[in-house]
Amino acid sequence: MSTLVIQLPARPRLQGGTEAVRASAPGGMGPELAYVLTPDGLAVAKHGRAAAAVLPKADSVVLVLADTDVSWHRITVPKAPAAQQRAAIAGVLEEQLLDEPGALHLALAPGGTGGQSAWVAAIDKAWFAAELRSLDKAGVQVERAVPVSWPEATPMGHFSTAFGADAGAPMQLTWSDANGVAAIGVQGALARQMLPIWGAQPARWSAHPAVAAPAERWLGRGVLVLSDEERLLQAARSLWNLRQFDLAPRHRGALALRDAWRQFRSSAWRPVRYGLLALAALQVLGLNLWAWHQQSQVEAKRSAIVQLLRTTHPQVRTVLDAPVQMQRETDTLRSAAGKNSDTDLETVLGAMAAAWPDGQPPLATLKFDNGRLSFAAGGWAEAQIAQFRAQLAGGGWNLAANNGVLSISRGKSS
C-alpha cells in the first residue's frame, strides 16, 4: 500500500517586519511542497517538490510538521470523557502555555490515558487548520499528521538547515530526549553550553548531507548522514497522529479500516498473511478430502445394496433403483407363498380389529388404497381416538385423523 509523505513548510514568521513568503509553483498553483512516495514505508519510490494539486496519488497521505511548529508539554492526563478530554487537557496546560488554549491545537501522545504521565503536542490552531483545508481543497486527504521529532527515551541529535529552508541557510540542531525537543542554532551560546551535557549521553547523531561535514567539525565526532527523504519516512513510521479532537479526520471508521488494512499489508504482517493463506489452503484441501471420503462411503453403501439385490434375487438383471426393486421382488415372493404383507387389506384389518375400542359398532363403509385404510369416525370421542392410536402404535401402526376420517397405515402419520 503506497503512502505519500508531505513535508509541511515551517509556519511563516515575521522577518524584518514582513511575513515570510513561500516559493510558489509555476502557473499560480500554490506553494510547492516537498514529498516522498513510498510503497512500504521504507523504500523511496519517488520524491521531489510539487504543488498540492499535482502531488502523486497514493493510498494514504501523511503530513510531517517542522520541529519549530510543535511545542511539547508533559502532563498527567486528566480522567475525563472522550468528548471533554481536550478541554480537560487545556485546563491542565493553561499555566504552561504562552498563548490562549483556544488558539492552540492539542494532541495527546499515543497510548496516553487518564491518570498517567504523557506528552502533549501544541500547534498554532489557525495555521494548522488552514493548511489542512488547503490540502483538502486541492484533493489531498491527509489521514495523519506527525511531528518530525518527538520526545523519546533514546537521545537523538540531528543537524540540518531550517526545515524546508533553501541551501545555504544557517545550520541548526534538533535535540530530542525524554525531557522534550529543542531546535536551536549551533552558532548561539546555548548550543555550546549544552554540548558537553548532550555529548555525555549515548545519543544517536545524524545530519543532512549538505551539513554533515560542518556538523562533524562542530560536534567533534562522526554523524550518520540522513537525507530529508529518509527523515520524512522515519517520522511517518511513528505512532503519532496530531489530527485529534476537532481536527480529527472525518469518516473515522473508514480511515480506521484503511489503517488496519495498511498495517495488515505491511512487511511486519507478512508471516501472518502467509499463515492465513496456508490455513485457507488447508481448509479447502480438507473439505475436498472429506467430501471425497463421504462420496466413497455413499458409493460403497450403494454398491452393497445392489450386490444384496443381485444375491437375493438373481433374476433381476438390470438394476435401476435397488431398494424399490428389492421391495417389489420380496412382495412378489410373499404373494407367491400365500403370505400377507403390511400393505395387504387383511393385515391392516387384523391390526384394526385388535385395537378396536369397546362399544363401537362395526363399520358400514371403508376405503383401502395402497396400504392405507380409511373410514369415517364421526361419532368417536377424543378419548376413544387416543386409545385407538395407542393400541395401533404398539403394533407399529400409525393413525391419522383428518376432518372426522381416520386412516391406518404403516407409514408416517400426517
C-alpha angles and dihedrals in degrees: 000000000000122000128199112210114196125196109220109212116240115275111272112256133188113279116186092339096311132088118256113254124215123228109259129218119250116272096035093279094142132259120333117248127205112235144177124205114204130178096204109011092260110061125060111232096173139350139176142103127294143150115271093251093058100040115130117270119248141168092251137012128217122190119208120206125208122253091244093057097059127065122194131221129180115216143157102254110241119235104244139137115274092251091055100036096098092053091046092051091048089053091054092048097044095104094043098052123089092204131049111280090236091060093056133073112222129204127186122223118259111277094013109153135179116284094020132101114255142155123258122202118214123200134175099268101204093050095044093047091048091052091050092049091049092053092044091052089053090054096258109133106201110206098177137019118199137180117246088226131021138174112280139159096252110072113234133185124191127185119207144130114271109301105275094001124139123260113279094039117134116280116251134189125224112201122188129178139138090296097058142271128301127186112192139155116256092222093069128089093243093066091050091050093050096043096085090050094047093042092056091061125083091250131163111235124200137166141194110258092246093059102029095107098048089042091057091048092050094044097039094225141070123281135201112253108234121179124214090252093054091047092051091051090048090054093046090056092059122104093237123116116180092187098096139135112000093001095050112127117261123247092041092176094057091044091049090052090048091050091049091048091048091051091047090054093047122108091252090064095046094103089052091051091049090048093051091048091050091048092050091049091050090049092052092045091047092050091050092049091048092049090049090050092049091047090051091052092049091049091049092052091046090051091049091053092049090048091050091051093050092045094048097038108025091173089074105092103169118049115203103150110006099194094049093044091047091053093047094050091046091051090049091053092046091051091048089052091050095245124136122236129214089262096055120105093234092056094049092046090051092053091047093049092051092054099036111135119244115257096026114123122231118278120264095198137010139172127223122191128163096335095319121111118198132184140165116262103178095145097047121116121226091247091055092050090049091049091047091050092049092050092050093046090059089064095045096262129132127220121204123190121202125165094333094315120116120205126194122199145140091242129086116296118249 
